[in-house]
Amino acid sequence: MKYSILFLFLIVCCLSSCDDELDIPNPNQITNESFWQDGIDAVQGVNACYSTLHRPGFSRWQPMLYDLRSDVGTSNSPWSELANAISRFIQPNSNFGPVVDVYVDNYVGIFRANQVIANVPGIDMDETLKQRVLGEAYFFRAMHYYHLASLWGNVPLQLEPSTPADLPPNSPEAVVWAQVIEDLTLAAPNLPLRYSGADAGRITRGGALALLGKAYMQIGDYGAAAGALEFFFSGEGANVYQLTEDYSDNFQIFTENNAESVVEWWYADNPLEFTDQDTQTPNHNFGTSLAQFYAPPGIGFTDGEALRWPISEFEEERTLDDMRDPRLAATYLYNFTNEAGPDATQIYGASWTQRYGADNNRVFFRKFLNDHHKNEEGFRSTNNYRFIRFADVLLMYAECLNELGRTAEAYQYVDRVRARVNLPALSDVMPNLSQAEFLEQIKHERLLELTGEGHRFNDLKRWGDLGPQLADRDPAFNNFQIGKHELLPIPQSDLDINPNLTQNPNW
Amino acid sequence: MCQSIIQKVFITLLLLCSLAAYAQGQTSVTGTVMEGDQPLIGATVMVLGTGSGTVTDLNGAFLLANVDPTDSLSISYTGYRTEVFGLAGQTNFTVQLVPDATDIDEIVVIGYQTVRRSDLTGATSVVKAEEINKTVSNSLAESLQGLTSGVTVRNGGAPGEGSVIEIRGAASFVNTNPLYVIDGMIADANVTFNNNDIESVQILKDASAAAIYGSRAANGVIIITTKSGRKGPIKPSFSITSGIQNIPNRWDLTDANGYAELQRTSFTNSGLPVPPSVGDDFDPTINTDWQEEILRTGNTLDANFSASGGSDALSFFASASHFRNKGVVIGRDFNRTALRINSTLNLGRITVGENLVVTDNNITRPLGSFDTGNPFFDMATMLPVIPVQGDRYISDTNPAGWGIGTVDAVSFSKNQVAVTDLLREKVNFLKLIGNAFVKVDLLKGLSYKFNVGIESSNDLAKGLRRFGVTQFNAAVRPSFVQDVRVDFGSLLQEHTLNFDRSAGNHNFSSVIGISDQQTSRNYTLASRSDIVESNGVPFDQINAATGESLAEGGITDDYRTIGFLGRINYNYAEKYYLTLTGRVDQDSRFSEDNRTGVFPSIAASWRISKENFFNVPWINDLKINASYGTLGIVTLGSWDWRGTINNNPRAVLGSIGVGSYQAGLVNPDLRWENRKSQNYGVQASLLDYRVTVSAAYYNILSEDALVTNLPIALYLGNLGGSPPVNAGSIRNTGLEFEAAYTQQAKRLKYNVAVNVTTINNTVESVGNQGEGIDYIQTGLTRSRVGESLGEWYLLQTDGIFQNQAEIDAHALEGNLIQPFARPGDIRYVDVDGDGQITDQDRTFTGESPWPTLQLGGQLGLAYDNFDLSAQFVGVFGNQLFNSVRRELDSYQNTNFRADVSPWTPQNTNTDDPRIGVATNDQGLVDNARFNSDRWLESGSYFRLRSLQVGYTLPRAPLARMNISSLRISLSAQNLFTLTKYSGLDPDVQGNGILERGVDAGNWPSSRIVSAGLNLGF
């Protein structure tokens, strides 16, 4: 009797399959399998790519890696490891946080773009919108590889949505550049010339072609670069862009997304934010903390600042009505930002003399700060970062034409940039420059027009000017070893994980 | 659905069985249990092999009905040797019990069953409540330190913080938390648990013992039996312990003058102008001892009141307790109030009982934030030239003028006094744990039990941030108030059938059952910025704030585990033992294909001392045993195997657009972690039971170990934390040895117990990490196949360069290996021989964060009414990474050790390199490299964990006041520690399993001196 009871009990135990009761759905989030169904999902997917732009590695540290490692900027941060890493070519180690953050954020953007590129083609949705979304995603993937190629060179190429076990080898820098070019070539035709309303600020065809021009220039293919940039002069983009009347409009919050803007990173204030981590909560920081880190002492952290030597380059120029080049005051805060001197120079509501004493010779980058509308900074600067301006495109195109031996043809584009700030035309003051002389002049023009906008390091690299000889301008270049410091070290943590990766040369 | 079918079947079974029970007919026996001429009240009388029994009444008498004349009785009483005898037809007995200090026959709870300690086949440690209660501690785990072999405990220290506990080593990359079973309810015995309620603690260490808990038992099981009522008059008792608490050690640091002098030297050495803070503007009136500002004398109070009693039918136990701890660091407090009640109602064949605990726990501490810091780090590094508060620090962002680093006195350390003022949190845990059961004796030896347990916890963390800064250059955030509410619920339902039978020399006891547990947790966060204050008192209610509101919430856990369990214990004449245990578990935290796990085990014992050939008069008992089995553990969240879309990104464009994508990578093929565990043991009682010794060897292979913190490549762009993966296998082997000696003379009684543990931990596999990679790298450590988990993997230092010639000589093919070095800098070993010092030169230092030997000792001494006891703990052979000393000795933006002696050409006989400012000086940067063996130190220590003297007042005068016992005691905890470690305390929790030896300002163990009073009525 009792054995049969036991037997019965065992049967009940074994037969009661409770699998259905063990399927507990996740009520917090939609699963991957249920997403990517319609056009709304596609747009939200590519929106995530834009979100990368206000992540701290991308919006704060990356501009510093370009400006402060060049000869126009330095760091006197009290955080000596930071100063060494971002301006003095001394990496405390290759896992150093602020540097690695830039690497990470670019790959975060790539992961986001790869998901759009992999999933959107299969969605049944409006075809024009689908192609636009894909174009945007290809642009973002290219843009992030552009930065990785510029800063780290030989990085692994992730072209599919990542899986935890991916162990790719490094791709040689040339292959990374080729990917940038391929993606931008795919992106451009699918992108519109302009957007309006809620879509304002999305990537345009001009944006993709301007970046394509930059990429070709960095690998020395000036012919292809000129081909891409022709869009702006003889192509569909000929009437889309123009220089703003006031140069400083390009660095202030009231004149964002203006006619000169080709690619612009948008920032906004989110009063609810409590973190920079954009996947943690919707209440993350929509702004950039770059201004807080660049602002002068007493206002910001001053982890990066400008070197003084370019001021004399600005002072070589006089406007047609014999005034100082207006770009100087727009570029720098220093004791003569106001030509009348330190007593008249206003630094966030107080005179230079009051704040630092008349003789203080420090110089601070001014572009993208907020001193034009308030007297403090913070982590939530809303000042959009103009990544590519039409003035840059003009100077790029002029440089390409010069490289292609079409120097005479190149003059007009430089002159447009000079004319905006009322400088005499180059064709008047320096006619008939040789190709080499014209390149030297381009270097001067780009310094005056673009300093503090994150282009200088790549300019020096393209021109072959990086080297210890720059120590006259920036003593940090005493530490610069040719063949090593053009690139940053691949983070050691990735080398530790992936044996197919090798460190950059000489690191 | 499935649940209701099972219940129906059980009801049917019950009916069938009660019918069957009528078929049996038996006799009754009566008896009296005595010690000498005193009746023993509440002694347990069991019919062997049946599970039925009773307890003795006020006169020591018992009555057992329905007994078979061939049955045997077992009479047991805590503290007495159990008597077993056959009825042989007799129906009335007077049984004399003999006091027994060896506990060999005490009843041990092994999960769904009880066995006599002498019948154990698996590795089970029993810890006595009285040893646990000799220390004042936050949690049970903390009290267990050193009390038994194979259990490693590292203390948390902060008020209301738990301890890290490992049973037989770390066999997981994720967590080492054992399963706690409190009176049959699976629930965590964390800081909310009152140790005074403990009757006994059993620790199941091997697969045979723990397999009944299957998928959750791999880290070991701690079974807690709380006090329960006994038959007899109501016995109230009261106890109170009150003590003062402090941190025994301080850092020896420079004061303002000493700091200023070294700082001037540093800047002068680097050719830089001396900062005004230590130069022209040096203010000798500011000399802040930050340790003095932050540390204080804490105190503890532990009061308990309980009452128990019972009649034939009903017994109960009730207790109320209050524990409070004013922490040794400002701004930290903990208190706990607990109520417990349990009762058992005996209705013949049916027994009904319940157990209920309600605890109210309150923690006060600084609100965790980016600028909260760690007091044990900041108190060492913060500069003495910075005052706690000062007018010169008052600014828009620092209205209270808290002293923080400035441009001319750079420090990024947090002002911890400001932290406690600006960042406040009060956490309340209201927790209820309870279970109720009905047990039905169906047939002789066959009983059914239905057990329902619940655990419910409502947590409220009220956070408040006042406006201000705690640190130089910290981001300014608006003030806010926030409420975080967490609801936790767990429901356990278990049906078990126990069947015990003896026939001749064949003794069976067995159990089968179903266990179903559902657990869920959800949280809601609400906050609003811009708080309102009145006369400096902030309003901490959300409605009082005036700024922006914020809400978050979600279900963080929702999972279910259904298990089918069974065990058969068999022994022949208490000579040969065999235990078979099995459990099949299904768990919702895995995908359907990976959901089911099978966990079998087998154990066998041989009591050699019962063999006829065995004739060693001084060995009273000798038993050997062996076991083998498989256990599992889930170290996952509820949905970790399924990728989800993250909706938090935002496109900042003409309007703000929602962004969605899979942010976190997942591994869909997650499986159980399995432990294959072998145990071989021997136990013996010697010299008339005065000496007990036991030894065990174990070999536990952890397979498919989940790695949730496996570093994931940055190029994957993952932002979801590291996805768990079944990546590794780890083997733990070791020896455990315990010995105890007890002497019970007329007036002098004493006992000595020691336990020794060795744990040898080896990583056997790290899964597919990529071609040629046989390790997992985690910060300062590497877990490589063939080595232990998380062994130090660091650059090797080799002294100090004494002159340029030595620097020049440290070269490869004419190129300097350290081109930036100057005399007085640290020499590193170019391990990979590439002519430079890079991260590639990291290597296993040969030193381990894991101890080679752990010791515990207990000493007890009683003479007449006086008693004295001591507990010792020893840990030997491990190396700690002293991260605080690394910060001090970096010389950058920190205070200095008072005994630092930086190298100079005149001061060459020193271990401290040259001092200077590291900006633009690679040599100084290199000297302070984090990942170097310069910061490793021996973590060996030997500690007097507790020392207690007590006096029990004579009974006679008390009896007139109706007091049955009164004991007063004086205790000291952590009175002395022998160690060479230069940090505050070598007992560090570390930074997770893989960086176990990192001391980044670990909260040190406190010294507590307390007085106690125990009163029984």
Chai-1 contact restraints between the chains, C-beta under 6 A:
chainA,res_idxA,chainB,res_idxB,connection_type,confidence,min_distance_angstrom,max_distance_angstrom,comment,restraint_id
A,M1,B,A20,contact,1.0,0.0,6.0,A-B,restraint_1
A,K2,B,L443,contact,1.0,0.0,6.0,A-B,restraint_2
A,I5,B,L13,contact,1.0,0.0,6.0,A-B,restraint_3
A,V12,B,V9,contact,1.0,0.0,6.0,A-B,restraint_4
A,C13,B,F564,contact,1.0,0.0,6.0,A-B,restraint_5
A,S16,B,C2,contact,1.0,0.0,6.0,A-B,restraint_6
A,C18,B,C2,contact,1.0,0.0,6.0,A-B,restraint_7
A,C18,B,I562,contact,1.0,0.0,6.0,A-B,restraint_8
A,L22,B,R560,contact,1.0,0.0,6.0,A-B,restraint_9
A,L22,B,Q586,contact,1.0,0.0,6.0,A-B,restraint_10
A,L22,B,S588,contact,1.0,0.0,6.0,A-B,restraint_11
A,I24,B,D558,contact,1.0,0.0,6.0,A-B,restraint_12
A,I24,B,S588,contact,1.0,0.0,6.0,A-B,restraint_13
A,N26,B,W639,contact,1.0,0.0,6.0,A-B,restraint_14
A,P27,B,I555,contact,1.0,0.0,6.0,A-B,restraint_15
A,N28,B,G554,contact,1.0,0.0,6.0,A-B,restraint_16
A,Q29,B,T644,contact,1.0,0.0,6.0,A-B,restraint_17
A,Q29,B,I645,contact,1.0,0.0,6.0,A-B,restraint_18
A,I30,B,I645,contact,1.0,0.0,6.0,A-B,restraint_19
A,T31,B,R642,contact,1.0,0.0,6.0,A-B,restraint_20
A,T31,B,T644,contact,1.0,0.0,6.0,A-B,restraint_21
A,N32,B,G643,contact,1.0,0.0,6.0,A-B,restraint_22
A,N32,B,Q662,contact,1.0,0.0,6.0,A-B,restraint_23
A,F35,B,I645,contact,1.0,0.0,6.0,A-B,restraint_24
A,Q44,B,V658,contact,1.0,0.0,6.0,A-B,restraint_25
A,Q44,B,G659,contact,1.0,0.0,6.0,A-B,restraint_26
A,Q44,B,S660,contact,1.0,0.0,6.0,A-B,restraint_27
A,G45,B,Y661,contact,1.0,0.0,6.0,A-B,restraint_28
A,N47,B,A651,contact,1.0,0.0,6.0,A-B,restraint_29
A,N47,B,G657,contact,1.0,0.0,6.0,A-B,restraint_30
A,N47,B,G659,contact,1.0,0.0,6.0,A-B,restraint_31
A,A48,B,P649,contact,1.0,0.0,6.0,A-B,restraint_32
A,A48,B,G659,contact,1.0,0.0,6.0,A-B,restraint_33
A,A48,B,Y661,contact,1.0,0.0,6.0,A-B,restraint_34
A,Y50,B,A651,contact,1.0,0.0,6.0,A-B,restraint_35
A,S51,B,P649,contact,1.0,0.0,6.0,A-B,restraint_36
A,S51,B,R650,contact,1.0,0.0,6.0,A-B,restraint_37
A,S51,B,A651,contact,1.0,0.0,6.0,A-B,restraint_38
A,S51,B,G659,contact,1.0,0.0,6.0,A-B,restraint_39
A,P78,B,V410,contact,1.0,0.0,6.0,A-B,restraint_40
A,S80,B,Q892,contact,1.0,0.0,6.0,A-B,restraint_41
A,S80,B,A918,contact,1.0,0.0,6.0,A-B,restraint_42
A,S80,B,T919,contact,1.0,0.0,6.0,A-B,restraint_43
A,A83,B,T919,contact,1.0,0.0,6.0,A-B,restraint_44
A,R88,B,N920,contact,1.0,0.0,6.0,A-B,restraint_45
A,I90,B,Q922,contact,1.0,0.0,6.0,A-B,restraint_46
A,P92,B,V925,contact,1.0,0.0,6.0,A-B,restraint_47
A,N93,B,D839,contact,1.0,0.0,6.0,A-B,restraint_48
A,Y103,B,L714,contact,1.0,0.0,6.0,A-B,restraint_49
A,V104,B,L714,contact,1.0,0.0,6.0,A-B,restraint_50
A,Y107,B,Y715,contact,1.0,0.0,6.0,A-B,restraint_51
A,Y107,B,G717,contact,1.0,0.0,6.0,A-B,restraint_52
A,V108,B,G717,contact,1.0,0.0,6.0,A-B,restraint_53
A,I110,B,G717,contact,1.0,0.0,6.0,A-B,restraint_54
A,F111,B,G717,contact,1.0,0.0,6.0,A-B,restraint_55
A,R112,B,Y661,contact,1.0,0.0,6.0,A-B,restraint_56
A,Q115,B,Y661,contact,1.0,0.0,6.0,A-B,restraint_57
A,P156,B,Y715,contact,1.0,0.0,6.0,A-B,restraint_58
A,Q158,B,Y715,contact,1.0,0.0,6.0,A-B,restraint_59
A,S162,B,L716,contact,1.0,0.0,6.0,A-B,restraint_60
A,S162,B,G717,contact,1.0,0.0,6.0,A-B,restraint_61
A,P164,B,L665,contact,1.0,0.0,6.0,A-B,restraint_62
A,P164,B,N667,contact,1.0,0.0,6.0,A-B,restraint_63
A,P164,B,P723,contact,1.0,0.0,6.0,A-B,restraint_64
A,L167,B,G770,contact,1.0,0.0,6.0,A-B,restraint_65
A,G197,B,G654,contact,1.0,0.0,6.0,A-B,restraint_66
A,A198,B,G654,contact,1.0,0.0,6.0,A-B,restraint_67
A,A198,B,S655,contact,1.0,0.0,6.0,A-B,restraint_68
A,D199,B,G654,contact,1.0,0.0,6.0,A-B,restraint_69
A,A200,B,G654,contact,1.0,0.0,6.0,A-B,restraint_70
A,G201,B,L653,contact,1.0,0.0,6.0,A-B,restraint_71
A,G201,B,G654,contact,1.0,0.0,6.0,A-B,restraint_72
A,W266,B,V652,contact,1.0,0.0,6.0,A-B,restraint_73
A,W266,B,L653,contact,1.0,0.0,6.0,A-B,restraint_74
A,A268,B,V652,contact,1.0,0.0,6.0,A-B,restraint_75
A,P271,B,E548,contact,1.0,0.0,6.0,A-B,restraint_76
A,L272,B,E548,contact,1.0,0.0,6.0,A-B,restraint_77
A,L272,B,L550,contact,1.0,0.0,6.0,A-B,restraint_78
A,D278,B,P649,contact,1.0,0.0,6.0,A-B,restraint_79
A,T279,B,N646,contact,1.0,0.0,6.0,A-B,restraint_80
A,T279,B,N648,contact,1.0,0.0,6.0,A-B,restraint_81
A,T279,B,A663,contact,1.0,0.0,6.0,A-B,restraint_82
A,T279,B,L719,contact,1.0,0.0,6.0,A-B,restraint_83
A,T281,B,N648,contact,1.0,0.0,6.0,A-B,restraint_84
A,P282,B,N648,contact,1.0,0.0,6.0,A-B,restraint_85
A,N283,B,L550,contact,1.0,0.0,6.0,A-B,restraint_86
A,F286,B,V652,contact,1.0,0.0,6.0,A-B,restraint_87
A,F301,B,N473,contact,1.0,0.0,6.0,A-B,restraint_88
A,F379,B,A475,contact,1.0,0.0,6.0,A-B,restraint_89
A,P491,B,L714,contact,1.0,0.0,6.0,A-B,restraint_90
A,Q492,B,D839,contact,1.0,0.0,6.0,A-B,restraint_91
A,S493,B,P711,contact,1.0,0.0,6.0,A-B,restraint_92
A,D494,B,A713,contact,1.0,0.0,6.0,A-B,restraint_93
A,D494,B,L714,contact,1.0,0.0,6.0,A-B,restraint_94
A,D496,B,Q777,contact,1.0,0.0,6.0,A-B,restraint_95
A,I497,B,P711,contact,1.0,0.0,6.0,A-B,restraint_96
A,I497,B,A713,contact,1.0,0.0,6.0,A-B,restraint_97
A,N498,B,A713,contact,1.0,0.0,6.0,A-B,restraint_98
A,N498,B,G770,contact,1.0,0.0,6.0,A-B,restraint_99
A,P499,B,G770,contact,1.0,0.0,6.0,A-B,restraint_100
A,P499,B,E771,contact,1.0,0.0,6.0,A-B,restraint_101
A,P499,B,G772,contact,1.0,0.0,6.0,A-B,restraint_102
A,P499,B,I773,contact,1.0,0.0,6.0,A-B,restraint_103
